[in-house]
Amino acid sequence: MSRPDKRWYVRGMAGGAAALLLAGCGSGDSGGDSAVKALGKAEVASVLPDAKAVPGWRTQLKPEARARNPELPPPPCVTTSKKEHGTACDPVTFWGASAYVRESDAASLNFWTLAYKDEKTAGAAYDALADYYGGDRVGVGAKPVPIGEPGQERVSNRADTGTMGGPASITQIRVGTTVLGVSTGTTQGTAALSDDQVKALAAMFAERARQAQDGDRPSAALPGR
């Protein structure tokens, strides 16, 4: 899928970082309702996984955050209706993204973060965005991925054939005042990543958001370095 300003794809994720144990995380449990801090621009950028957080991947887009431009909604903020767009995209305060590629098979891994003023607004946005990104959006015959319980709300699906022509997955998570997205995919081959790898990505990303909303510098990373 493409949007103005940046190109966004459902692409694939890497093999070497498959373990569920995360470097830099505590228990990895991002549940509960304690994370209520509204994040600023620099904090949103820090939530996005950098190259150290995803060893084995080459950087395509370094973590970058921006303030919402009323004239140009955040590219990853996509909904199925004008009403849902108003719920999910108009209230965004800051947003950001980072992206990586695996050279061995051109698999790609994309992260995005949408930040809101409070949990209530983020919760409503999550519902509107899930209507778009959930179900068969990742590809025909999509199947749920069991990712555990990162954040307060979550949905994850995979398909054998995504927009790049090969296996793909899309995961969305709400952590406090943020809504996080992860897309993976590849042009060919079998599964670009296992269910356990998708789960590990979700746990790591959610933990980074929790750390930022707790006032700490995000350090959660996949193992491997």
Solvent accessible surface area in square Angstrom, and as a share of the most:
residue,aa,sasa,rsa
1,M,44,0.20
2,S,58,0.38
3,R,74,0.27
4,P,84,0.53
5,D,74,0.38
6,K,53,0.23
7,R,167,0.61
8,W,16,0.06
9,Y,47,0.18
10,V,1,0.00
11,R,45,0.16
12,G,0,0.00
13,M,0,0.00
14,A,3,0.02
15,G,37,0.35
16,G,80,0.77
17,A,0,0.00
18,A,35,0.27
19,A,51,0.40
20,L,82,0.41
21,L,153,0.76
22,L,25,0.12
23,A,48,0.37
24,G,47,0.45
25,C,26,0.16
26,G,66,0.64
27,S,108,0.69
28,G,20,0.19
29,D,96,0.50
30,S,2,0.01
31,G,33,0.32
32,G,49,0.47
33,D,109,0.57
34,S,96,0.62
35,A,4,0.03
36,V,87,0.50
37,K,78,0.33
38,A,51,0.39
39,L,6,0.03
40,G,26,0.25
41,K,106,0.45
42,A,82,0.64
43,E,51,0.23
44,V,0,0.00
45,A,28,0.22
46,S,22,0.14
47,V,0,0.00
48,L,1,0.01
49,P,0,0.00
50,D,52,0.27
51,A,38,0.30
52,K,148,0.63
53,A,1,0.01
54,V,0,0.00
55,P,12,0.08
56,G,64,0.61
57,W,18,0.06
58,R,122,0.45
59,T,47,0.27
60,Q,91,0.41
61,L,43,0.21
62,K,153,0.65
63,P,40,0.25
64,E,66,0.29
65,A,8,0.07
66,R,81,0.30
67,A,57,0.44
68,R,69,0.25
69,N,70,0.36
70,P,99,0.62
71,E,152,0.68
72,L,60,0.30
73,P,52,0.32
74,P,2,0.01
75,P,6,0.04
76,P,3,0.02
77,C,6,0.04
78,V,18,0.11
79,T,21,0.12
80,T,81,0.47
81,S,51,0.33
82,K,185,0.78
83,K,172,0.73
84,E,35,0.16
85,H,54,0.24
86,G,29,0.28
87,T,50,0.29
88,A,0,0.00
89,C,1,0.01
90,D,73,0.38
91,P,42,0.26
92,V,5,0.03
93,T,50,0.29
94,F,54,0.22
95,W,15,0.05
96,G,1,0.01
97,A,2,0.02
98,S,0,0.00
99,A,13,0.10
100,Y,0,0.00
101,V,13,0.08
102,R,39,0.14
103,E,124,0.55
104,S,100,0.65
105,D,43,0.23
106,A,49,0.38
107,A,0,0.00
108,S,0,0.00
109,L,0,0.00
110,N,8,0.04
111,F,0,0.00
112,W,12,0.04
113,T,0,0.00
114,L,1,0.00
115,A,0,0.00
116,Y,1,0.00
117,K,136,0.58
118,D,52,0.27
119,E,40,0.18
120,K,176,0.75
121,T,22,0.13
122,A,0,0.00
123,G,14,0.14
124,A,45,0.35
125,A,0,0.00
126,Y,16,0.06
127,D,80,0.41
128,A,5,0.04
129,L,2,0.01
130,A,24,0.19
131,D,91,0.47
132,Y,18,0.07
133,Y,7,0.03
134,G,14,0.14
135,G,45,0.43
136,D,90,0.46
137,R,104,0.38
138,V,2,0.01
139,G,12,0.11
140,V,140,0.81
141,G,49,0.47
142,A,22,0.17
143,K,138,0.58
144,P,110,0.69
145,V,8,0.05
146,P,93,0.58
147,I,9,0.05
148,G,41,0.40
149,E,132,0.59
150,P,7,0.05
151,G,0,0.00
152,Q,31,0.14
153,E,48,0.21
154,R,75,0.27
155,V,45,0.26
156,S,6,0.04
157,N,11,0.06
158,R,38,0.14
159,A,4,0.03
160,D,120,0.62
161,T,83,0.48
162,G,12,0.11
163,T,84,0.49
164,M,41,0.18
165,G,46,0.44
166,G,4,0.04
167,P,12,0.08
168,A,2,0.01
169,S,2,0.01
170,I,5,0.02
171,T,3,0.02
172,Q,5,0.02
173,I,1,0.00
174,R,26,0.09
175,V,0,0.00
176,G,0,0.00
177,T,0,0.00
178,T,0,0.00
179,V,2,0.01
180,L,0,0.00
181,G,0,0.00
182,V,5,0.03
183,S,1,0.00
184,T,2,0.01
185,G,0,0.00
186,T,2,0.01
187,T,66,0.39
188,Q,118,0.53
189,G,61,0.59
190,T,121,0.70
191,A,63,0.49
192,A,8,0.06
193,L,4,0.02
194,S,51,0.33
195,D,54,0.28
196,D,75,0.39
197,Q,11,0.05
198,V,4,0.02
199,K,68,0.29
200,A,1,0.00
201,L,2,0.01
202,A,0,0.00
203,A,22,0.17
204,M,0,0.00
205,F,0,0.00
206,A,0,0.00
207,E,3,0.01
208,R,15,0.05
209,A,0,0.00
210,R,64,0.23
211,Q,14,0.06
212,A,3,0.03
213,Q,10,0.05
214,D,68,0.35
215,G,53,0.51
216,D,84,0.43
217,R,198,0.72
218,P,14,0.09
219,S,63,0.41
220,A,0,0.00
221,A,15,0.12
222,L,3,0.01
223,P,39,0.25
224,G,67,0.65
225,R,192,0.70
